[in-house]
Amino acid sequence: MWGEIDPPVRTQPSVCETEDKPELPEEAATIPQKYDFVRPTVSQQPRPEPQSVSQAETSCINDMVEAIAKSGSPVKSQQIGEAELTLEERREELLDQYRSRPLVFLERYHACLKPQNLSAFAHVCSDPRVIHYSKVIQRRAAACTNRTRVRNQRYAALRALQREGEYFSEEQMRMRQPLLYEQYVGQYLTDEEVLERSQDAMLDDTQGGPGAPAGGSGGLAHLLLNSYQERLIQHRLQEEQEREDGAQEEEEDDDDDDNAARQKDWAPSAEEKALLREEFISQMHQRFLDGKDKDFNYSEVDENPDYDNLDIVSRDAEDKYFDEDDDEEEEEEDMTE
């Protein structure tokens, strides 16, 4: 009869309908459990991390592995006679060690790492070993920066002393290191050159040079002072020679004696003399930069901000004196920990 038609059966709502109508009618409670899952909307889905972050992390790890691979540090135990690993094999071995045991990797290779490499261990940064070696790496980098600053200041002071004073004159350097001077320059001087050197020293005294007494006007006082300084140089030369001979006695053999005899008979040419003199001057410069001039007050240089500006020197000239092996310094620091 009219009005007795059965009501239509409600079908299962589609996903789109579910998304449009989050509040379901009571009939939805009778839907089987397998349909209870509702797919999240696009706005609810988790967003992937930016690709640039993973690329930065990968770049950091690759740079770290590359530095260690090229450092020459042993990365794998090898049998005697076994072929050395290629650079690519070293990279692969290091990368495998880092991925499998990052804490052991850090402990083993921390001497080769820089502060910028520490981000590679962010996922284990709470471990006490990571905290310890991070401090070691940062402290070593700070010390290296300080050493570079000090050497830069000393180099600026060296250039100033060359321009303004007599500190690096041949006579002054001979007074500071008579044995070194004798080995590179003095023993090859002719009698005429020795006389000329003495006359130059006397002329400096007469003109009020660095060895002359303040307020003097030359004469006998300068001659006496020059003679006294020469006796000091000869006395120091003899002491240094005796110490060196004593240190070499245990190492010398017949071949060394023959080589020494041949060296005494060797007469360098004018060009060779010039090269020997340049080598002596270079070593005296390096001694100054290394802080080995005992009578020089380095605090006036190392703590003087006036020497922070290195515009007066070129980078190439600076690098000539700053080619020390920093790895040896790092090893010494690690041994003192």
C-alpha positions in Angstrom: 0.0 0.0 0.0 0.9 3.6 -0.4 3.2 4.6 2.5 4.3 1.0 3.3 7.4 1.1 1.0 10.5 0.0 2.9 13.0 2.8 3.5 16.1 2.8 1.2 19.2 1.1 2.6 22.0 3.5 3.4 25.2 2.7 1.5 28.7 2.9 2.8 30.0 6.5 2.7 32.9 7.1 0.4 36.2 8.5 1.5 35.4 11.9 0.1 32.1 11.9 1.9 33.9 11.0 5.1 36.4 13.8 4.7 33.6 16.3 4.0 31.5 15.1 6.9 33.7 14.3 9.9 30.7 13.8 12.2 29.1 10.5 11.1 25.4 9.7 11.8 24.4 7.0 14.3 24.0 4.5 11.5 27.8 4.6 11.0 28.3 2.8 14.3 27.1 -0.4 12.7 29.8 -0.3 10.0 32.3 -3.2 10.3 35.6 -2.5 12.1 37.7 -2.7 9.0 36.1 0.5 7.7 36.8 2.5 10.9 40.2 3.8 9.4 39.9 7.2 7.9 42.6 8.4 5.5 44.1 11.7 6.8 43.8 14.7 4.6 46.7 16.1 2.8 47.1 18.8 5.4 47.3 16.2 8.2 50.0 14.1 6.6 53.6 14.5 8.0 55.7 16.8 5.9 59.1 15.3 4.7 62.3 17.0 5.9 63.8 19.5 3.5 66.2 17.8 1.1 68.9 20.4 1.8 69.3 19.2 5.4 70.1 15.6 4.4 72.4 16.9 1.7 74.2 19.1 4.3 74.7 16.1 6.6 75.9 13.9 3.8 78.4 16.6 2.7 79.6 17.0 6.3 80.2 13.2 6.6 81.9 13.0 3.2 84.2 15.9 4.0 85.2 14.2 7.3 85.8 10.9 5.7 87.8 12.5 2.9 90.1 14.4 5.3 90.8 11.2 7.3 91.4 9.1 4.2 94.0 11.6 2.9 95.6 12.1 6.4 97.6 8.8 6.2 96.1 7.5 9.4 95.8 3.7 9.5 92.2 2.7 8.9 92.5 -1.1 8.8 94.8 -3.8 10.1 96.7 -5.4 7.2 99.1 -8.3 6.9 102.8 -7.9 6.0 103.1 -7.8 2.3 99.4 -7.0 1.7 98.8 -4.2 -0.8 98.1 -0.8 0.5 94.5 0.4 0.4 93.6 2.8 -2.4 92.1 6.1 -1.5 88.6 4.9 -2.6 89.0 1.7 -0.4 90.0 3.9 2.5 86.9 6.0 2.0 84.7 3.0 1.9 86.3 1.5 5.0 86.0 4.7 7.0 82.4 5.2 5.9 81.5 1.7 7.0 83.2 2.2 10.4 81.3 5.5 10.9 77.9 4.0 10.1 78.4 0.9 12.2 80.2 2.3 15.3 80.2 6.1 15.4 81.5 6.4 18.9 84.5 4.1 18.2 85.1 6.1 15.0 85.2 9.4 17.0 87.5 8.0 19.6 89.9 6.5 17.0 90.1 9.5 14.6 89.4 12.5 16.8 92.9 13.8 16.2 92.1 14.3 12.5 88.7 16.1 13.1 87.8 19.8 13.1 85.0 21.5 14.9 82.9 21.6 11.7 82.9 17.8 11.7 81.2 17.4 15.0 77.7 17.8 13.5 78.2 14.3 12.1 77.8 12.9 15.6 74.7 14.9 16.5 72.7 11.6 16.8 74.9 10.4 19.6 75.8 13.8 21.1 74.5 12.9 24.6 77.1 10.2 25.1 79.9 11.2 27.5 82.6 10.2 25.0 81.2 12.5 22.4 81.1 15.4 24.9 84.7 14.7 25.9 86.2 14.5 22.4 84.1 17.4 21.3 85.8 19.5 23.9 89.2 18.1 22.9 88.7 19.0 19.3 87.4 22.5 20.0 90.2 23.2 22.5 92.8 22.1 19.9 91.3 24.3 17.2 91.3 27.3 19.6 95.0 26.6 20.4 95.8 26.4 16.7 94.1 29.7 16.1 96.1 31.3 18.9 99.4 29.9 17.5 98.6 31.3 14.1 97.8 34.7 15.6 101.1 34.8 17.6 103.1 33.7 14.5 101.5 36.4 12.5 102.3 39.0 15.1 105.9 37.8 15.2 106.2 37.9 11.5 105.0 41.5 11.5 107.6 42.3 14.2 110.3 40.6 12.2 109.6 42.8 9.1 109.5 45.9 11.3 112.9 44.9 12.9 114.4 44.4 9.4 113.3 47.9 8.3 113.9 49.9 11.4 116.8 48.4 13.4 120.0 46.3 13.4 118.5 43.3 15.1 118.9 41.2 12.0 122.2 42.6 10.9 124.9 40.1 10.2 127.0 41.1 13.2 124.0 41.0 15.6 123.0 37.6 14.4 126.5 36.4 14.7 126.5 37.5 18.4 123.3 35.6 19.1 124.3 32.4 17.3 128.1 32.3 16.7 128.2 28.6 16.0 125.5 28.7 13.4 127.1 31.6 11.8 130.5 29.9 11.8 129.0 26.7 10.2 127.2 28.6 7.4 129.3 31.7 6.8 132.4 32.3 9.0 134.4 29.2 8.1 134.3 30.1 4.4 135.4 33.7 4.8 138.8 34.8 3.4 141.2 36.8 5.5 140.2 39.9 3.6 136.5 39.3 4.3 137.2 38.8 8.0 139.2 42.1 8.1 136.4 43.8 6.2 133.8 42.5 8.7 135.9 43.8 11.6 136.3 47.2 10.0 132.5 47.4 9.4 131.9 46.6 13.1 134.4 49.3 14.1 132.7 51.8 11.8 129.3 51.0 13.4 130.8 51.8 16.8 132.3 55.0 15.6 129.0 56.1 14.1 127.0 55.2 17.2 125.8 51.9 16.0 123.9 49.3 18.1 127.1 48.2 19.9 128.3 51.7 20.7 127.8 53.2 24.2 125.2 55.9 24.5 126.5 59.4 24.1 129.9 58.2 22.9 131.8 59.8 20.1 134.1 57.0 19.0 137.8 56.5 19.8 139.4 54.2 22.3 136.2 53.3 24.2 134.6 52.0 21.1 137.6 49.9 20.2 137.7 48.4 23.6 134.0 47.6 23.5 134.4 46.0 20.1 137.3 43.9 21.4 135.3 42.9 24.4 132.3 41.8 22.3 134.5 39.8 20.0 136.0 38.0 23.0 132.4 37.2 24.2 131.5 35.8 20.7 134.6 33.6 20.6 134.0 32.3 24.1 130.4 31.5 23.3 131.5 29.9 20.0 133.9 27.6 21.8 131.3 26.6 24.4 128.7 25.8 21.7 131.3 23.9 19.7 132.3 21.8 22.7 128.7 20.9 23.4 128.0 19.9 19.9 131.2 17.8 19.7 130.3 16.0 22.9 126.8 15.2 21.5 128.2 13.8 18.3 131.0 11.7 19.8 128.8 8.6 20.4 127.3 8.7 16.9 130.5 9.3 14.9 132.2 6.5 13.0 135.0 6.3 10.5 132.7 7.3 7.6 131.6 10.4 9.5 135.2 11.3 10.1 136.0 11.0 6.4 132.9 13.1 5.5 134.0 15.8 8.0 137.5 15.8 6.5 136.1 16.3 3.0 133.8 19.1 4.2 136.8 20.9 5.6 138.6 20.7 2.3 135.6 21.9 0.4 135.8 25.5 -0.9 132.4 26.8 -2.0 132.0 29.1 -5.0 130.7 32.6 -4.7 127.2 31.4 -5.6 127.3 28.7 -3.0 128.5 31.1 -0.4 125.6 33.4 -1.2 123.2 30.4 -0.8 124.8 29.5 2.5 124.4 33.0 3.8 120.7 33.1 2.8 120.2 29.8 4.6 121.8 31.2 7.8 119.5 34.3 7.6 116.5 32.1 7.0 117.3 30.0 10.0 117.8 33.1 12.2 114.4 34.4 11.1 112.8 31.0 11.9 114.4 31.0 15.3 112.8 34.4 16.0 109.4 33.2 14.9 109.7 30.1 17.0 110.4 32.1 20.1 114.0 30.8 20.5 115.8 34.1 20.9 116.4 34.0 24.6 117.3 37.6 25.1 114.2 39.0 23.2 111.1 40.0 25.1 108.4 38.3 23.1 105.6 39.7 25.4 106.1 43.0 23.7 105.1 41.4 20.4 102.7 38.6 21.3 100.6 40.9 23.4 100.9 44.0 21.2 97.7 44.7 19.1 99.8 46.9 16.8 101.2 43.7 15.2 97.7 42.3 14.4 97.6 44.1 11.0 99.4 42.0 8.5 98.7 44.3 5.5 102.4 45.1 5.4 103.3 41.5 4.2 102.1 39.4 1.4 100.5 36.0 2.0 103.1 34.2 -0.1 106.0 35.6 2.0 104.2 34.7 5.2 103.6 31.1 4.1 107.3 30.7 3.6 107.8 30.9 7.3 104.6 29.2 8.4 105.1 25.7 6.9 105.5 23.9 10.3 104.0 20.5 10.7 100.8 21.1 12.7 100.2 17.4 13.0 103.2 17.0 15.2 101.9 19.8 17.5 98.5 18.1 17.7 100.1 14.8 18.6 102.1 16.5 21.4 98.9 18.0 22.7 97.1 14.6 22.7 100.0 13.1 24.6 99.6 15.7 27.4 95.9 15.0 27.8 
